[in-house]
Amino acid sequence: MVVKPGESFRLRYGVLLHAGPQNVTPALKAAYVDFVSQLYLLRSVAGENPMPNHTRRAFLKTTAAATTAAVWAGSTGAAGANEQLVLGMIGCGGRGGALAESFSGAKVAYVCDPDEGRLAAMKKATGAPSAVTDLRRILDDKSVDAVIIATPEHWHAPAAILACDAGKHVYVEKPCSHNVREGRLLVEAARRNQRVVQHGTQCRSDPFIAGAIQMLHEGVIGDVLVAKAWDIQCRANIGHCAPSDPPPGVDYDMWVGPAEFVPFQANRFHYTWHWWNDVPQPAP
């Protein structure tokens, strides 16, 4: 899936895909450990042998209590040119910042965000040598092993698919897609390119949650016919704003990306886009 510089993401995404501020928790670390272990195994299958005489289970057993930074630092034992995992951070908001700290054992070669202010702050925080507003510059660099995607949700699936097709492994925040078709296309991209894709549903890596699911599978309460969930969180009022010009230093067209275009509006931008139904939906 090649997207030429300056080509509309909305056009390409519509044609190709629609034809038919947080603490690092133990569960979050466990998810990253799982991601890295899969990455190691895939390299082993490819003949790179980065972890001789180790299995995924042994790796998890010996590193489950380690911090993510230590796990990534351990990647320096990889064979060949990739003595240290090289990452591109896509998305420099609050979530991106938390993830950058978690992956501090790896080399962050790129940070990427269409907001130059956020981009500069993340570049300083990570020490990344390159800061770009277009994720395609990261995907073009063959020295990058994996990308971390912490963008607004409408970018999750498109960025992850592009990354897989560029030969990168992927950690992508939840949700990985807005619909079943997007999710299937991402799975297909991962399999087609033999890439590891870790979805950031950290609760799935929590021993408590995993144990509970196992009990359900074992029939502790019988056949499960209905499941209900409530998510009640208080958020600040986003107020009322009118459409306006984007702030200086913001590539708003890139921020909108594959989603249906809507005019810039201050309360429909960083984080507050969650409150709007017309922002995250990719164009049909």
Long-range contacts (C-beta under 8 A, 24 or more apart in sequence): 1-161, 1-162, 1-165, 3-136, 3-162, 5-134, 5-136, 9-158, 9-254, 9-257, 9-258, 10-256, 10-257, 10-258, 10-259, 10-260, 10-261, 10-283, 12-258, 13-158, 13-257, 13-258, 13-282, 13-283, 14-258, 14-282, 14-283, 14-284, 17-157, 17-158, 17-161, 17-181, 17-182, 17-185, 17-258, 17-282, 18-181, 18-282, 18-283, 18-284, 20-181, 21-94, 21-98, 22-94, 22-95, 22-98, 23-98, 24-68, 24-98, 24-101, 24-102, 25-202, 26-206, 27-202, 27-203, 27-205, 27-206, 27-209, 28-68, 28-102, 28-202, 28-205, 29-66, 29-67, 29-68, 29-102, 30-64, 30-202, 30-205, 30-206, 30-207, 31-198, 31-200, 31-201, 31-202, 31-204, 31-205, 32-68, 32-71, 32-72, 32-102, 32-103, 32-171, 32-198, 33-60, 33-63, 33-64, 33-66, 33-68, 33-71, 34-60, 34-198, 34-205, 35-171, 35-196, 35-198, 36-71, 36-72, 36-75, 37-63, 38-196, 38-198, 39-85, 39-145, 39-146, 39-169, 39-196, 40-75, 40-78, 42-169, 42-194, 42-195, 42-196, 43-78, 46-194, 48-78, 48-79, 48-80, 48-82, 49-79, 50-75, 50-77, 50-78, 50-79, 50-82, 51-77, 68-102, 68-103, 68-104, 68-105, 69-101, 69-102, 69-103, 69-104, 69-105, 70-105, 71-105, 72-103, 72-104, 72-105, 72-106, 73-105, 73-106, 74-105, 75-105, 75-106, 82-145, 85-145, 85-146, 86-143, 86-144, 86-145, 86-146, 87-144, 87-145, 87-146, 87-147, 87-148, 88-112, 88-135, 88-138, 88-139, 88-141, 88-144, 88-146, 88-147, 88-148, 88-168, 89-122, 89-126, 89-128, 89-147, 89-148, 89-150, 90-135, 90-138, 90-147, 90-148, 90-149, 90-150, 90-151, 90-155, 90-159, 91-148, 91-149, 91-150, 91-151, 91-152, 91-155, 91-173, 92-118, 92-119, 92-121, 92-122, 93-118, 93-150, 93-270, 93-271, 94-271, 95-150, 95-173, 96-122, 96-148, 96-150, 97-122, 97-125, 99-148, 99-150, 99-171, 99-173, 100-125, 100-126, 100-148, 103-148, 109-141, 109-143, 109-144, 110-137, 110-138, 110-141, 110-144, 112-137, 112-138, 114-250, 114-251, 114-252, 114-254, 114-255, 115-247, 115-249, 115-250, 115-251, 115-255, 115-270, 116-249, 116-250, 117-249, 118-270, 133-251, 133-254, 134-251, 134-254, 135-159, 135-162, 136-162, 138-168, 139-163, 139-166, 139-168, 140-166, 142-167, 144-168, 145-169, 146-170, 146-171, 146-196, 147-171, 149-173, 152-255, 152-273, 152-279, 152-280, 153-178, 153-280, 154-178, 154-256, 154-257, 154-258, 154-259, 154-279, 154-280, 154-281, 154-282, 155-257, 155-258, 157-182, 157-183, 157-185, 157-186, 157-282, 158-257, 158-258, 158-282, 160-186, 160-189, 160-197, 161-185, 161-186, 161-189, 163-195, 164-189, 164-190, 164-192, 164-193, 164-195, 164-197, 165-189, 165-192, 165-193, 167-193, 167-195, 168-195, 169-195, 169-196, 169-197, 170-195, 170-196, 170-197, 170-198, 171-197, 171-198, 171-200, 172-197, 172-198, 172-199, 172-200, 173-200, 174-199, 174-200, 174-201, 178-280, 178-281, 178-282, 182-282, 238-267, 238-272, 238-275, 239-267, 240-267, 241-265, 241-266, 241-267, 241-268, 258-282, 258-283, 259-283
